[in-house]
Amino acid sequence: MEILMAGPSPTTQSAAGTRLNRRGRETRQRLLDVAIGCLAAGSGEPLSANRVARAAGVSWGTLKHQFGDIDGLWAAVLVELTDRSGANSPEIWPRFSGSIRERVGEMVEAIWTILGTPEGRAVETLRAGLPNDQAERLSVFPQTAAAMAGYEDAWLRAFEYSLADLSLDPDKVHRMRCLIPPAIRGINSERRLTPAAEVASARAGLVDAITAYLQ
């Protein structure tokens, strides 16, 4: 499955509901690009809207006008990253063919590749910086939580789409839909510490297991 990185999606309104002119849209895009870069760098500094504003060379007031608060900023980052990945655009998804194993392998490879990109690292840094408690996360970061769910769902729908023309048990497909992201993240967490050959074997083993289960 080819990884498609689309261009930025245009936004015409600020968080305050005012229409953005060309300069305002450019400022918004610069803030998003800087925020993604800060997250991807994973420097260990706390996730901070002030940090993003400073790095972008704008005031906190400008960032607040664009996104409202840090919850609005992180939500906009996730929407931007979903759009860039192309995972939320079924009209550009490729037509799938081949065996179950080939299709599962393509999807696992696609998600694995995304995790290794700056965009993928940004999402993982953001995930790690959110509260672990679901109730707290939904209370403090409701927009971000919704956008994160949308980001995840886009890839999972792509997985279902890749198998849609095959006669498979829908319950089994759903279970694998839920398994794949945490399984790949678990393998990805070993990327820096485990020999590459072992990591590759783990990915191949995941594909074999999913294929056997679906068959």
Buried (B, 14 or more C-beta within 10 A) or exposed (E): BEBBEBEEEEBEEBBEEEEBEEEBBEBBBBBBBBBBBBBBBEEEEEBBBEBBBBBBEBEEEBBBBBBBBBBBBBBBBBBBBBBBBBBBBEEEBEEBEEEBBBBBBBBBBBBBEBBEBEBBBBBBBBBEBBEEEEEEBEEBBEBBBBBBEBBBBBBBBBBBBBBEEEEBEEEBBEBBBEBBBEBBBEBBEEEEEBEEEEBEEBBEEBBEBBBEBBE
